[in-house]
Amino acid sequence: MYNKSVMVMLVALGLAGCQQGQAGTDTGAERLPPKAVVEPIDPVTDPLAAAKARKQQMAQQVDLNAMRADVMALIGDAKADNVAQCRVVGFGSKPCGGPARYIAVSVKDGDENEIMAKIGQYNAAAKAENERLGLMSDCAVVPKPTVTLKDGVCTLQDSGNSATF
């Protein structure tokens, strides 16, 4: 008898806890879904608003090509007197993570902090663009090459490790 009454109380408490709403709210009130953060614009019914929204969206996009050109102009020819002035830096961002490729950078004629900051900004923008567009990739690990000095220019040399994970 005691087990039966305990079981009935547990079931009653369980059912009471399953009620929708929060404590102290009117249970007869209609529950509405939250408002959309961005109202969808139908280009068929309102082509001007759709064009305006698209233009605003395009203005918010970062011009990766211009950023890439800025970085490459800052790096220049990557000339160096010795290999100690050369750096191997990840450039871009694969959607799965990690750099899209590596580039050789010389710190002989440029400010290393400025160069690395620009590359970091580009990498962050590339990652954000991948996320915004929902891009996917092969998730292959790009092996980090070694850098050599060839005719006074920092040059990447394949490390010979072509394994992908």
For each residue, the residues with C-beta under 8 A, 3 or more apart:
1: 4 5
2: 5 6
3: 6 7
4: 1 7 8
5: 1 2 8 9
6: 2 3 9 10
7: 3 4 10 11
8: 4 5 11 12
9: 5 6 12 13
10: 6 7 13 14
11: 7 8 14 15
12: 8 9 15 16
13: 9 10 16 17
14: 10 11 17 18
15: 11 12 18
16: 12 13 19
17: 13 14
18: 14 15
19: 16 27
20: 27 31
21: 25 27 29 31
22: 25
23:
24:
25: 21 22 29
26: 29
27: 19 20 21
28:
29: 21 25 26
30:
31: 20 21
32:
33:
34:
35:
36: 39 40
37:
38:
39: 36
40: 36
41: 46 49 50 53
42: 45 46 50
43: 46 47 50 51
44: 47
45: 42
46: 41 42 43 49 50
47: 43 44 50 51
48: 51 52
49: 41 46 52 53
50: 41 42 43 46 47 53 54
51: 43 47 48 54 55
52: 48 49 55 56
53: 41 49 50 56 57
54: 50 51 57 58
55: 51 52 58 59
56: 52 53 59 60
57: 53 54 60 61
58: 54 55 61
59: 55 56
60: 56 57
61: 57 58 129 132
62: 67 125 128 129
63: 66 67
64: 67 68 122 125 126 129
65: 68 69
66: 63 69 70
67: 62 63 64 70 71 118 121 122 125
68: 64 65 71 72 122
69: 65 66 72 73
70: 66 67 73 74 118 122
71: 67 68 74 75 91 115 118 119 122
72: 68 69 75
73: 69 70 76
74: 70 71 110 114 115 118
75: 71 72 78 103 105 106 110 115
76: 73 79 106 109 110
77: 106 153
78: 75 86 104 105 106 153 154 155
79: 76 106 108 109 152 153 154
80: 83 85 86 106 107 108 149 152 153 154
81: 85 108 152
82: 85 149
83: 80 86 147 148 149 154
84:
85: 80 81 82 106 107 108 154
86: 78 80 83 104 105 106 107 147 148 149 154
87: 104 105 106 107 112 147 154
88: 102 103 104 105 144 145 146 147 156
89: 102 103 104 105 116 119
90: 98 99 100 101 102 123 144
91: 71 99 100 101 102 103 119 122 123
92: 99 100 101 122 123 126
93: 97 98 99 100 123 124 126 127 130
94: 97 98 99 100 130 137 139 142
95: 130 131 135 136 137
96: 136 137 138 139
97: 93 94 139
98: 90 93 94 141 142
99: 90 91 92 93 94 102 123 142
100: 90 91 92 93 94 126 142
101: 90 91 92 142
102: 88 89 90 91 99 142 144 145 156
103: 75 88 89 91 156
104: 78 86 87 88 89 147 154 155 156
105: 75 78 86 87 88 89 115 119 154
106: 75 76 77 78 79 80 85 86 87 109 110 153 154
107: 80 85 86 87 110 112 115
108: 79 80 81 85
109: 76 79 106
110: 74 75 76 106 107 114 115
111: 114 115
112: 87 107 115 116
113: 116 117
114: 74 110 111 117 118
115: 71 74 75 105 107 110 111 112 118 119
116: 89 112 113 119 120
117: 113 114 120 121
118: 67 70 71 74 114 115 121 122
119: 71 89 91 105 115 116 122 123
120: 116 117 123 124
121: 67 117 118 124 125
122: 64 67 68 70 71 91 92 118 119 125 126
123: 90 91 92 93 99 119 120 126 127
124: 93 120 121 127 128
125: 62 64 67 121 122 128 129
126: 64 92 93 100 122 123 129 130
127: 93 123 124 130 131
128: 62 124 125 131 132
129: 61 62 64 125 126 132 133 135
130: 93 94 95 126 127 133 135
131: 95 127 128 134
132: 61 128 129
133: 129 130
134: 131
135: 95 129 130
136: 95 96
137: 94 95 96 140
138: 96 164
139: 94 96 97
140: 137 164 165
141: 98 163 164 165
142: 94 98 99 100 101 102
143: 158 159 161 162 163
144: 88 90 102 159
145: 88 102 156 157 158 159
146: 88 156 157 159
147: 83 86 87 88 104 154 155 156 157
148: 83 86 154 155 156 157
149: 80 82 83 86 152 153 154 155
150: 153 155
151:
152: 79 80 81 149
153: 77 78 79 80 106 149 150
154: 78 79 80 83 85 86 87 104 105 106 147 148 149
155: 78 104 147 148 149 150
156: 88 102 103 104 145 146 147 148
157: 145 146 147 148
158: 143 145 162
159: 143 144 145 146
160:
161: 143
162: 143 158
163: 141 143
164: 138 140 141
165: 140 141
